[in-house]
Amino acid sequence: MSGVQSVARSMAVLERLAAGSAGIHELSRDLRLAPSTVQRLIAALREADLVEQDETDRTYRLTWRLFQWGQAPLRRLRLRELAKPFLQELSAEVGETIALGVRDGRHVLHVEWIPARHLVQPRVGIGERVPALSSSLGRCLVAWLPEKERTEMVWEWAKETEPPTEPEAVLEMLGEVRSGRFSLVLDTATNVCTVATPVWRGNRGVIGAIGVGGPATRFPEERARALAPRIVEVGAAISDHYGTGASRQQGA
């Protein structure tokens, strides 16, 4: 096994264990690797204190060391630090869940979360990744990508949705996001409504997105749409804090 191949397979093991604990045979099946190969990888990861074994059922799980590593980029993320006071102010105004996300490939990575004042609310895990085009935050991040990259991402995502999604309809929707400077999503599966807007950083374009969300029974589409101008205003204020006149940015 080459060094590059070993690293790739070790990463695959970590990715699988991030979804939940598993034993050697389960890892072998899911990763399509020989049990002996999985055992060698697990041994190396245990030696590095990245994986540990549950003494009860003998399965393997990730250690807290990975969590500590994962927090380091978040602590260094200037956007998160600069945006937080604005998010806290917005939270005090609307009383609903506030989130900040950045793009991570085809996903949106949640980097900040201000909980709602209510017991019932959508939970946003810091460090959690969700498909970008399925969320209002992610749609804001995708809408201003270069046309070729945006189109490719939409077509790839559309092939994976169930039921199938028409790529042309998604591209049209992203055009509306650029025109209105906000994205509104009502998820009928979770009964959660969210509205989001991009955060800009000068010539680097969109570097993040902020959003407000809540149960549709308390935060219906009508309220979300009425709140959209305020969300856009806060997004522009965060952008201006970076030294860019967000209100002057034009849709592509």
Secondary structure, DSSP 8 states (H G I E B T S, - for coil): --HHHHHHHHHHHHHHHHT--B-HHHHHHHHT--HHHHHHHHHHHHHTTSEEE-TTT--EEE-HHHHHHHHHHHHH-HHHHHHHHHHHHHHHHH-SEEEEEEEETTEEEEEEEE--SSSS-----TT-EEEGGGSHHHHHHHHTS-HHHHHHHHHHHHHHSSS---HHHHHHHHHHHHHHT-EEEEETTTTEEEEEEEEE-GGG-EEEEEEEEEETTTS-HHHHHHHHHHHHHHHHHHHHHTT--GGG----
